[in-house]
Amino acid sequence: WGRGKRGGGGAWGGPRTPPPSRGRSQLGFLGGSLADPAPPPPPAPRPPRFKCGLPRPCPPRHFAFRVLSGAANVVGPRICLEGRELMSSVKNNVGRGLNIALVNGVSGELIAAQAFDMWAGDVEELLRFLRPLHEGTLVLVASYDDPATKLTEESRRIFGELGSAVAKDLGFRDSWVFVGAKGVQDRSPFEQHVRNSRSSNKYEGWPEALELGGCVPQRPPG
């Protein structure tokens, strides 16, 4: 760095003999090896990630999904399906309350995505969103801040019909993530819930955020 390029002869006569290497002389004097030092070991390979950040690919005729609830009232929720971000703060389509994405259960295409304020909003907007669902529609839900204050008996019942075991008891500032479908016969295996409890809350006034990921079966056409 900063040394000029030396010529090989010219006005100074014949070719120059390079000066002895100080480093080599010192190594030889100290009895060290003249071999190059061993290269550092390569970094450990990162584990592969698949659609929506899942650690393994989904089997055929399944959709990969990942749903994250909001953290307190600071970090917004995220909903991903088949590697596509359906709802997030980056997309600017999330908000306080319930964040819901409706997806075609056959094609995986997004039908609608909307946030419903369950603290100061109108629950009728939520009901108008959920009442006309077609058979097989996937419903992905992520809570943020308060998901429950405005819920009515009808809205809780609708979530129960979509496969939720938690909606009937969902409370103020609970954390909740859920994937269900219109027309399911059993409880959905894709649901997590943490109660807002002063004794166990991770944040001051809110429980921990939740993350749910997996492979939801694709509805056969017809």
C-alpha positions in Angstrom: 0.0 0.0 0.0 1.6 3.3 -1.0 4.8 1.8 -2.4 5.8 2.7 -5.9 6.4 0.1 -8.6 10.0 -0.7 -8.9 11.7 -1.2 -12.3 14.0 -4.1 -13.1 17.3 -2.4 -14.2 17.5 0.7 -16.4 19.8 3.5 -15.3 20.9 1.6 -12.2 22.6 -1.2 -14.2 21.5 -4.9 -14.1 18.4 -6.5 -12.6 18.0 -5.8 -8.9 18.2 -8.6 -6.4 15.1 -8.3 -4.1 16.1 -7.6 -0.5 15.7 -10.5 2.0 12.4 -10.9 3.6 12.5 -9.6 7.2 9.6 -11.8 8.1 11.2 -14.9 6.9 14.5 -14.1 8.5 12.8 -13.5 11.8 10.8 -16.7 11.5 14.0 -18.7 10.7 15.8 -17.1 13.6 13.0 -17.9 16.0 12.7 -21.4 14.7 9.2 -20.9 13.2 7.8 -22.5 10.2 8.1 -20.9 6.8 4.8 -22.4 5.6 1.7 -20.3 5.3 -0.6 -20.3 8.3 -3.6 -22.6 8.1 -6.7 -20.9 6.7 -9.5 -20.3 9.2 -12.3 -22.9 9.1 -15.2 -22.1 6.8 -18.3 -20.7 8.6 -20.9 -23.3 9.5 -23.5 -23.5 6.7 -26.8 -21.9 7.5 -29.7 -24.3 7.7 -31.9 -24.1 4.6 -35.1 -22.2 4.8 -38.2 -22.8 2.7 -41.4 -20.9 1.9 -42.4 -18.5 4.7 -39.2 -19.4 6.6 -40.2 -23.0 7.4 -37.3 -25.4 8.2 -38.6 -28.0 5.7 -40.7 -28.0 2.6 -44.4 -28.8 2.7 -45.6 -32.0 1.1 -47.6 -31.9 -2.2 -51.1 -30.4 -2.0 -50.3 -28.3 1.1 -49.7 -24.6 1.5 -46.8 -23.3 3.6 -47.9 -20.7 6.1 -46.5 -18.6 9.0 -48.5 -16.3 11.3 -47.0 -14.0 13.9 -49.0 -12.0 16.4 -48.1 -8.5 17.2 -45.8 -7.8 20.2 -47.5 -5.6 22.8 -48.7 -2.5 20.9 -45.3 -1.9 19.3 -44.4 -4.5 16.7 -47.1 -5.4 14.2 -48.2 -8.9 13.1 -47.3 -10.8 10.0 -49.1 -13.3 7.9 -47.3 -15.3 5.1 -48.6 -18.0 2.7 -46.6 -19.8 0.1 -43.7 -17.4 0.5 -45.9 -14.4 -0.1 -46.3 -11.8 2.7 -50.1 -11.2 2.9 -50.2 -8.8 5.8 -47.4 -6.9 7.6 -46.2 -3.5 8.8 -44.1 -3.2 5.7 -47.2 -3.7 3.5 -49.0 -1.1 5.7 -52.1 -3.2 6.0 -52.1 -4.3 9.7 -53.6 -2.6 12.7 -54.8 -2.9 16.3 -57.2 -5.8 16.9 -57.7 -8.8 14.6 -55.7 -9.0 11.4 -57.4 -11.5 9.0 -56.4 -12.8 5.6 -58.9 -14.8 3.5 -57.4 -17.2 1.0 -58.8 -19.4 -1.7 -58.4 -22.9 -0.3 -58.0 -24.5 -3.8 -55.6 -22.0 -5.5 -54.0 -20.3 -2.5 -54.8 -16.9 -4.0 -55.5 -14.0 -1.6 -59.2 -13.0 -1.5 -59.0 -10.2 1.0 -56.9 -8.9 3.9 -58.1 -6.5 6.6 -57.5 -5.3 10.1 -60.4 -4.9 12.5 -60.1 -2.6 15.6 -61.5 -4.6 18.5 -61.0 -1.8 21.1 -62.7 1.2 19.5 -64.0 -0.2 16.1 -67.3 -1.5 15.0 -67.7 -5.3 15.2 -70.3 -5.1 12.4 -67.4 -4.6 10.0 -65.8 -7.8 11.1 -69.2 -9.7 10.8 -69.7 -8.4 7.3 -66.3 -9.7 6.4 -66.8 -13.2 7.8 -70.5 -13.9 7.3 -70.4 -14.5 3.5 -67.3 -16.9 3.4 -67.5 -19.6 0.8 -66.9 -23.3 1.7 -63.2 -24.1 1.9 -62.0 -20.5 2.3 -58.8 -20.4 4.5 -58.9 -17.9 7.3 -55.5 -16.7 8.8 -55.7 -14.6 12.0 -53.1 -12.7 14.0 -53.9 -10.6 17.0 -52.3 -7.2 17.8 -52.7 -5.3 21.0 -56.4 -6.0 22.0 -58.2 -8.7 19.9 -61.3 -9.2 22.0 -63.1 -6.3 23.7 -65.6 -5.7 20.9 -66.2 -9.4 20.1 -69.8 -10.5 20.3 -71.4 -13.9 20.8 -72.0 -14.1 17.0 -68.4 -13.2 16.1 -67.0 -15.7 18.6 -69.3 -18.4 17.3 -68.2 -17.8 13.7 -64.6 -18.3 14.6 -65.6 -21.5 16.4 -67.3 -22.7 13.2 -64.0 -22.0 11.4 -62.2 -24.4 13.8 -61.2 -22.2 16.7 -61.2 -23.7 20.2 -60.1 -20.4 21.8 -62.3 -17.7 20.3 -65.1 -18.3 22.8 -62.8 -17.4 25.7 -60.6 -14.8 24.0 -59.9 -11.9 26.4 -58.6 -8.4 26.5 -55.0 -8.1 25.2 -54.6 -11.9 24.8 -52.2 -13.1 22.1 -53.8 -15.3 19.5 -52.8 -16.8 16.1 -55.1 -19.1 14.2 -55.6 -20.8 10.8 -59.0 -22.2 10.1 -61.4 -22.8 7.2 -65.0 -22.5 6.3 -66.7 -25.8 6.5 -64.2 -27.7 8.7 -65.7 -30.5 10.8 -63.1 -30.6 13.6 -61.0 -28.2 15.6 -58.1 -26.7 13.8 -54.7 -28.0 14.8 -53.3 -24.6 13.9 -54.0 -22.3 16.9 -52.0 -20.8 19.7 -53.2 -18.6 22.6 -51.6 -16.9 25.6 -53.7 -15.1 28.2 -53.0 -11.6 29.3 -52.0 -12.1 32.9 -50.1 -9.7 35.2 -48.2 -12.6 36.8 -46.9 -14.0 33.5 -46.9 -11.2 30.9 -43.6 -10.8 29.0 -44.3 -7.1 28.4 -45.8 -4.6 30.8 -49.5 -5.1 30.2 -49.2 -7.7 27.3 -48.3 -11.4 27.0 -45.6 -12.7 24.7 -46.0 -12.6 21.0 -46.8 -15.9 19.2 -45.5 -17.6 16.1 -47.3 -20.4 14.2 -46.0 -22.1 11.1 -46.8 -25.3 9.2 -48.5 -26.9 6.2 -52.2 -26.6 5.7 -53.9 -29.0 3.3 -55.0 -27.7 0.0 -58.7 -28.1 -0.7 -59.3 -30.4 -3.8 -61.0 -28.6 -6.7 -64.7 -29.3 -7.4 
